[in-house]
Amino acid sequence: MSFVPALHAEWIKIRTLRSLLGALAAVLVATAAFSALAAADTGDADPLFSVFFGINFGQIAAIAFGTTAVASEFRGGALRLTLSAVPDRGRWFAAKTTAIALPALAVGLLTGFVTLLVGRAALGASAPGWAEGVRGAVGCGLHLTLMTLFAAGLAAVLRSAVATLSVLIPFLLIVSFVVGDLSGGAADFLPDRAGQVALHSTWDGSLGPWSGLAVTALWTASALVAGGWSVRRRDA
């Protein structure tokens, strides 16, 4: 099977699984809702990040989407059936990650712009300007997409949704903040913190908005390379 039919098959899997559609919807709802609450309380500190504060919760839904989409292949011999249709494991993994990336990017960008509109309404006169806000919306969409694919790559390595989420969720909610408080600038290069530089009006660290996203992209690429290697080398 060539790449396009394989991609179509993987897209059918995603759009027919309610848990995956629910995770995508949760990305938008969680990000916009928590951002609206934060903007009402903390808008003066960093107006742009107040608008996009909810990404801390939305990215959890994003990693759940990426994790579940890949880990479902390792339950009940599903991967063996998939590889009987697409024997080229590299092609299948490329199709799988593309089928994950496209809806993640679409929902991520939609989330970014909806969150921007909600946040600006909540902040009123203290809202960030449109140029800065659009940068944040695009950065929000790209960050959510990269975190989704980072989780997908890790899930291909660990072959378990439980194991992957057990690593990533505590990391996002606890470890990243603790390391950030103790290690100074080194924590800015963690995947979740680097990508969120684009969501700040000002940033004292060494990374800028786009270089921060580039760091997160390197983490994501590393996870996908490891995941692709695992799929090719390990038994189905």
CORHU-V415272 format. One record per backbone hydrogen bond with DSSP energy under -1.0 kcal/mol. NH is the residue of the N-H (numbers start at 1). CO is the residue of the C=O. E is the energy in kcal/mol with one decimal. If there is no record, write none. Layout:
nh=NH co=CO e=E
nh=NH co=CO e=E
This chain:
nh=6 co=2 e=-1.7
nh=7 co=3 e=-2.9
nh=8 co=4 e=-2.5
nh=9 co=5 e=-2.4
nh=10 co=6 e=-2.2
nh=11 co=7 e=-2.4
nh=12 co=8 e=-2.1
nh=13 co=9 e=-1.7
nh=14 co=10 e=-1.8
nh=15 co=11 e=-2.6
nh=16 co=12 e=-1.2
nh=21 co=17 e=-1.9
nh=22 co=18 e=-2.8
nh=23 co=19 e=-1.8
nh=24 co=20 e=-2.1
nh=25 co=21 e=-2.3
nh=26 co=22 e=-2.2
nh=27 co=23 e=-1.5
nh=28 co=24 e=-1.2
nh=29 co=25 e=-2.5
nh=30 co=26 e=-2.6
nh=31 co=27 e=-1.7
nh=32 co=28 e=-2.4
nh=33 co=29 e=-2.5
nh=34 co=30 e=-2.2
nh=35 co=31 e=-1.7
nh=36 co=32 e=-2.1
nh=37 co=33 e=-1.8
nh=38 co=34 e=-2.3
nh=39 co=35 e=-2.9
nh=40 co=36 e=-1.3
nh=42 co=38 e=-3.1
nh=45 co=42 e=-1.1
nh=50 co=46 e=-2.6
nh=51 co=47 e=-1.6
nh=52 co=48 e=-1.4
nh=55 co=52 e=-2.0
nh=56 co=53 e=-1.8
nh=57 co=54 e=-1.5
nh=58 co=54 e=-2.6
nh=59 co=55 e=-2.6
nh=61 co=57 e=-1.2
nh=62 co=58 e=-1.9
nh=63 co=59 e=-2.3
nh=64 co=60 e=-1.8
nh=65 co=61 e=-2.0
nh=66 co=62 e=-2.3
nh=67 co=63 e=-2.6
nh=68 co=64 e=-2.5
nh=69 co=65 e=-2.3
nh=70 co=66 e=-1.3
nh=71 co=67 e=-3.2
nh=72 co=68 e=-1.8
nh=73 co=70 e=-1.8
nh=74 co=71 e=-1.7
nh=75 co=72 e=-1.1
nh=78 co=75 e=-1.5
nh=79 co=73 e=-1.6
nh=81 co=77 e=-1.3
nh=82 co=78 e=-2.2
nh=83 co=79 e=-2.8
nh=84 co=80 e=-1.1
nh=86 co=82 e=-2.2
nh=89 co=87 e=-1.0
nh=92 co=88 e=-2.3
nh=93 co=89 e=-2.6
nh=94 co=90 e=-2.2
nh=95 co=91 e=-2.4
nh=96 co=92 e=-2.9
nh=97 co=93 e=-2.6
nh=98 co=94 e=-2.0
nh=99 co=95 e=-2.5
nh=100 co=96 e=-1.4
nh=101 co=97 e=-2.7
nh=102 co=98 e=-2.3
nh=104 co=100 e=-1.6
nh=105 co=101 e=-2.8
nh=106 co=102 e=-2.3
nh=107 co=103 e=-2.8
nh=108 co=104 e=-2.4
nh=109 co=105 e=-2.8
nh=110 co=106 e=-2.2
nh=111 co=107 e=-2.8
nh=112 co=108 e=-2.5
nh=113 co=109 e=-2.3
nh=114 co=110 e=-2.5
nh=115 co=111 e=-2.8
nh=116 co=112 e=-1.9
nh=117 co=113 e=-2.1
nh=118 co=114 e=-2.5
nh=119 co=115 e=-3.1
nh=120 co=116 e=-2.6
nh=121 co=117 e=-1.9
nh=122 co=118 e=-2.0
nh=123 co=119 e=-2.4
nh=124 co=120 e=-2.1
nh=126 co=123 e=-1.4
nh=127 co=124 e=-1.6
nh=133 co=129 e=-2.6
nh=134 co=130 e=-3.0
nh=135 co=131 e=-1.9
nh=136 co=132 e=-2.1
nh=137 co=133 e=-2.4
nh=138 co=134 e=-2.6
nh=139 co=135 e=-2.6
nh=140 co=136 e=-2.6
nh=141 co=137 e=-2.2
nh=142 co=138 e=-2.5
nh=143 co=139 e=-2.7
nh=144 co=140 e=-2.4
nh=145 co=141 e=-1.9
nh=146 co=142 e=-2.6
nh=147 co=143 e=-2.5
nh=148 co=144 e=-1.9
nh=149 co=145 e=-2.2
nh=150 co=146 e=-2.4
nh=151 co=147 e=-2.1
nh=152 co=148 e=-1.9
nh=153 co=149 e=-2.6
nh=154 co=150 e=-2.1
nh=155 co=151 e=-2.5
nh=156 co=152 e=-1.7
nh=157 co=153 e=-1.2
nh=158 co=154 e=-2.8
nh=159 co=155 e=-2.8
nh=164 co=160 e=-2.1
nh=165 co=161 e=-2.8
nh=166 co=162 e=-2.2
nh=167 co=163 e=-1.2
nh=168 co=164 e=-2.7
nh=169 co=165 e=-2.1
nh=171 co=167 e=-1.2
nh=172 co=168 e=-2.8
nh=173 co=169 e=-2.6
nh=174 co=170 e=-2.5
nh=175 co=170 e=-1.8
nh=176 co=171 e=-2.7
nh=178 co=174 e=-2.3
nh=179 co=175 e=-3.2
nh=180 co=176 e=-1.9
nh=181 co=177 e=-1.8
nh=182 co=178 e=-1.4
nh=183 co=179 e=-2.7
nh=186 co=183 e=-1.4
nh=187 co=184 e=-1.0
nh=188 co=185 e=-1.4
nh=189 co=186 e=-1.7
nh=190 co=187 e=-1.8
nh=194 co=190 e=-2.8
nh=195 co=191 e=-1.4
nh=197 co=194 e=-1.3
nh=199 co=196 e=-1.7
nh=200 co=197 e=-1.7
nh=212 co=208 e=-2.5
nh=213 co=209 e=-1.4
nh=214 co=210 e=-1.9
nh=215 co=211 e=-1.9
nh=216 co=212 e=-2.0
nh=217 co=213 e=-2.3
nh=218 co=214 e=-1.9
nh=219 co=215 e=-2.0
nh=220 co=216 e=-2.5
nh=221 co=217 e=-2.9
nh=222 co=218 e=-2.3
nh=223 co=219 e=-2.2
nh=224 co=220 e=-2.5
nh=225 co=221 e=-2.5
nh=226 co=222 e=-2.3
nh=227 co=223 e=-2.5
nh=228 co=224 e=-3.0
nh=229 co=225 e=-2.4
nh=230 co=226 e=-2.3
nh=231 co=227 e=-2.3
nh=232 co=228 e=-2.0
nh=233 co=229 e=-2.2
nh=234 co=230 e=-2.2
